[in-house]
Amino acid sequence: MAFNKKSLALVASVPTISNKIWKSFSYASPDAAAIVSGAGYFPDTAPMAINDVIDCMCVHDGVGDRVSVKVTGASGGFFTTAVNVDAVGT
């Protein structure tokens, strides 16, 4: 499958102390979590920026899985993402 812009919802938009805006999104997909969190899934035309977070609920073949990804950059027309982990890396 592919990214579906209609399944992306802005949850929060928070100004930071450095006058930048941090955004949190929610996304639902029939794709597997490994696909959604992989390279080349989110096009750079989506309303995201580096350090924004996307909380994804993936229900693939009837099995639900949740993954949170952080936008880390953009390359070749797509955002690059990394699975978001807490401050201690677990």
BELRA-V329518 format. One record per residue. RES is the residue in three letters. SS is DSSP state (helix for helix, strand for strand, loop for the rest). PHI is phi as a letter, one per 30 degrees, with the letter a starting at -180 (NA if undefined). NEAR is the number of other ideal C-beta (glycine too) atoms within 8 Angstrom. Layout:
res	ss	phi	near
RES	SS	PHI	NEAR
RES	SS	PHI	NEAR
This chain:
res	ss	phi	near
MET	loop	NA	6
ALA	loop	b	4
PHE	loop	e	8
ASN	loop	b	8
LYS	helix	e	6
LYS	helix	d	4
SER	helix	c	8
LEU	strand	c	13
ALA	strand	b	7
LEU	strand	d	9
VAL	strand	c	7
ALA	strand	a	6
SER	strand	b	8
VAL	strand	b	8
PRO	strand	d	7
THR	loop	c	8
ILE	loop	d	3
SER	loop	c	4
ASN	loop	i	5
LYS	loop	c	6
ILE	strand	c	8
TRP	strand	c	10
LYS	strand	b	13
SER	strand	b	13
PHE	strand	c	13
SER	strand	c	11
TYR	strand	b	12
ALA	strand	c	8
SER	strand	b	12
PRO	loop	d	6
ASP	loop	d	10
ALA	loop	d	8
ALA	helix	e	12
ALA	helix	d	6
ILE	helix	d	11
VAL	helix	d	14
SER	loop	d	11
GLY	loop	d	7
ALA	loop	d	6
GLY	loop	i	5
TYR	loop	c	12
PHE	loop	c	11
PRO	strand	d	8
ASP	loop	d	8
THR	loop	d	3
ALA	loop	d	10
PRO	loop	d	5
MET	loop	c	10
ALA	loop	b	7
ILE	loop	e	7
ASN	loop	i	7
ASP	loop	d	12
VAL	strand	c	12
ILE	strand	b	16
ASP	strand	c	11
CYS	strand	c	15
MET	strand	c	11
CYS	strand	c	16
VAL	strand	c	10
HIS	strand	c	11
ASP	loop	h	3
GLY	loop	i	4
VAL	strand	c	6
GLY	strand	d	6
ASP	strand	b	10
ARG	strand	c	9
VAL	strand	b	10
SER	strand	c	10
VAL	strand	b	13
LYS	strand	c	12
VAL	strand	d	15
THR	strand	c	8
GLY	strand	l	7
ALA	strand	b	7
SER	strand	a	6
GLY	loop	i	4
GLY	loop	i	5
PHE	strand	b	12
PHE	strand	d	12
THR	strand	c	10
THR	strand	b	13
ALA	strand	b	7
VAL	strand	d	9
ASN	loop	d	7
VAL	loop	b	5
ASP	loop	d	5
ALA	loop	d	3
VAL	loop	c	4
GLY	loop	i	5
THR	loop	c	4
